[in-house]
Amino acid sequence: MSYQHASDFGNLKEATIGFAHFVREKGLNIGIRETQEALMAADFGLIESYDTFLYALKSIFCSTEEEGVQFEEWFAQFWGQRKGAIKSRLTIKNQSNIQKKSPGSLVWMGMGDSREDGEEEGKNVSGANKMERLRKTDFSKVAHMDSELLEQLAMQLWKQMSLRMKRKMKLATSQGRIDLRRTIRTSISKGGNPIPLKRKKRVPSRQRLVILLDVSGSMDKYSFFLLRFIWSLRAHFEQIEAFIFSTNIVRITDFLDRKDLEHTLGLLTSSVHNWSSGTQIGECLKTFNEAYAKQVLSGRSTTIILSDGLDTGDPELLAVELAKIRRRTRRLIWLNPLKGMQGYEPTAKGMSAALPELHVFQSAHNLDSLLELEKYLSYV
Amino acid sequence: MNFTLKDTNSIIEGFDGLGYVVDDELATILFLMMKLEKPLLLEGNPGVGKTEVANMLSQLLEVPLIRLQCYEGLDVHSAVYEWNYQKQLLSIKIQEKSDKSETEKEEHIFGEEFLLKRPLLKAITSSVAPVLLIDEIDRADEEFEAFLLELLSAFQISIPEMGTVKAENRPWVILTSNRTRELSDALKRRCLYHWVNFPDLEKEIRIVQKHLPHIDHSLAKRIVSFVQKIRERKLDKTPGIAETLDWANGLLALGASDLDNEKVIQSLGCLLKSTNDIERVKKEGIEPIMEEIEAR
């Protein structure tokens, strides 16, 4: 049973409850308490004018700016035009049969229905099933339509992931400042002398992360998302160093240091010229080792290479350079989008040469696989 | 107390009497907040006057404002309470020779006189219901947010050594967030929500006139139009209402009776608080904006 318009109801109370159902179906997260509060708001006299009722319900039902904007539309859809009192929108019970047949309300009903169709689609798109599926969809196969949604979802999940990581780290260490509270507690029994010092833990500094992203032609479909992934990690690591490579390697750390992702991407595309060209991983890593490794790699850094391993360079050089990196870093992780494909074997020359040097070899073709990284990025 | 809560109009009038400009939406929500006795969460860009709402409310209700500024690493000790350790240590020393039992000693040094009340505990134990402003909650850690949940739903704080302290008078709670991170759903559901936008032209002009009663109406209008135009540009730091006021003040100090290119450039530092922004605006030129204002 679903009602689409205030005129489906006989009294204000029912209509308000109906409206709560209506917006819940649209995807707002509201429970019984919110509905009760909406009824109370109506009781306080806020229902007298269209605007105050809208404002009141908005503040009760919504919890983000975006929801607020949509809510105004839904509100108008349900309660009708922005003039006159709210009460006039209801169908008086004993007249309801006649009124429903009148052309005026027929038009309304018709409109309600057609709008609903459109909305229905919209709702499905944001439903939980869709989200679940998107998380598992290969980046290269995401329809253009969904890419924005995926991006939102990704940002949200990555944020959660980094937060979880932060929390884990906090729990992980001992030692630190003196805990006066516990110190005093224990010193009572000794009459205050001597005072055994109790300590409390400190939040350790976050670890350093070095990321090397392959932006060669074969990675085109992935590098866009992976770059965003890097950008979102940036906020949660004290130090993050990022490089992109194809035929040569470029340090992009400074570009990441921007609040605004679009700006970062814009700057990157205008100042980096080796997008979508061939790949020479070994050469690039050699340059990396010579020019940057001493600065950016340390015992507490984790190094991530994001590449499909389709290499036109010398595989032996790759193995040698990887070994060098491995020695300087805490953990060396290679993420390969192709690994997500069924039946993939790391037989490409480059990849098979690299394998023995890696601590972790993982897929990176969809959101879920990137989220799995959490276990490697947090202290265990 | 002069103010009585009748309807939303009484709120608007009350604020007007204090020299504040409030729109219908915010007035409705404040009305609802006081009726439902629920906390209010204000989100919006920096500089739109979120903190000011709490200020206004405390003046309107003539109750004290208790403010808790959040920051990363804020913990229970600086937000709720802390024991006065020095005093406790001394007291232990003094009691050394007394024949009180250990439990009695312990009870003594964890009594109320050894308790340092921080903003949240202060707000709860206050004899009149104060306005409690929890500013920039998005800066605090998740853990602290979780702690706030207990406070905001039950209005009680448990202190292990003393027991639970329950609010005699429920404070009016206002939380603000710049939305640098998403707050938890649980917290949001305990609050009324209001997204604060930059004021529209008319409202901002009224704000400027309230603060600077001597300003000429057409000058105020042009200043505000200019600011509103500049907000549409992509800047590192979008100027807020405070900046508009600063700038209007600055222009008055320069003796400006009208807005011209030269004066705007001279005083741009009042409005834009980052070198990047100033340079960007200078480079892009202010002429198009000036022309547009002229055309109105």
Contacts between the chains, C-beta under 8 A, distances in Angstrom:
chain1	res1	chain2	res2	distance
A	29	B	185	6.7
A	29	B	189	7.6
A	31	B	189	7.7
A	33	B	189	7.8
A	34	B	189	7.7
A	37	B	36	5.9
A	37	B	38	7.6
A	40	B	35	7.2
A	40	B	36	6.3
A	41	B	32	5.7
A	41	B	35	7.7
A	41	B	36	7.6
A	44	B	31	7.3
A	44	B	32	7.1
A	44	B	35	5.1
A	45	B	7	6.1
A	46	B	8	7.4
A	46	B	28	6.3
A	46	B	31	7.3
A	46	B	32	6.8
A	51	B	24	5.8
A	51	B	25	7.6
A	51	B	28	7.6
A	52	B	8	5.8
A	52	B	24	6.8
A	52	B	28	4.6
A	55	B	24	6.8
A	55	B	25	4.4
A	55	B	28	4.1
A	55	B	29	6.1
A	56	B	28	5.5
A	56	B	29	7.1
A	56	B	32	5.1
A	58	B	193	7.9
A	59	B	28	7.7
A	59	B	29	4.5
A	59	B	32	6.4
A	59	B	40	7.7
A	59	B	192	4.2
A	59	B	193	5.5
A	59	B	194	5.4
A	60	B	32	7.5
A	60	B	192	6.2
A	60	B	193	7.9
A	62	B	193	5.5
A	63	B	41	7.9
A	63	B	185	7.2
A	63	B	188	4.0
A	63	B	189	7.2
A	63	B	193	4.9
A	64	B	43	7.8
A	64	B	182	8.0
A	64	B	193	7.8
A	64	B	195	7.6
A	65	B	43	6.7
A	65	B	179	7.9
A	65	B	195	4.1
A	68	B	193	7.7
A	68	B	195	5.3
A	156	B	182	7.5
A	159	B	181	7.1
A	159	B	182	7.3
A	163	B	142	6.3
A	167	B	142	7.0
A	167	B	143	7.8
A	180	B	83	7.6
A	180	B	85	4.5
A	181	B	83	6.3
A	181	B	85	7.7
A	184	B	83	7.1
A	184	B	85	6.0
A	184	B	88	5.1
A	184	B	89	6.7
A	184	B	92	7.5
A	184	B	109	7.4
A	185	B	106	7.9
A	187	B	89	7.7
A	187	B	92	6.4
A	188	B	92	6.1
A	188	B	102	6.4
A	188	B	105	5.8
A	188	B	106	5.3
A	188	B	109	7.1
A	189	B	102	5.9
A	191	B	92	6.6
A	191	B	93	7.9
A	191	B	95	7.8
A	191	B	96	4.5
A	192	B	89	6.3
A	192	B	92	3.5
A	192	B	93	4.8
A	192	B	96	6.2
A	193	B	93	7.5
A	193	B	96	7.5
A	195	B	89	7.8
A	203	B	73	7.4
A	259	B	236	7.8
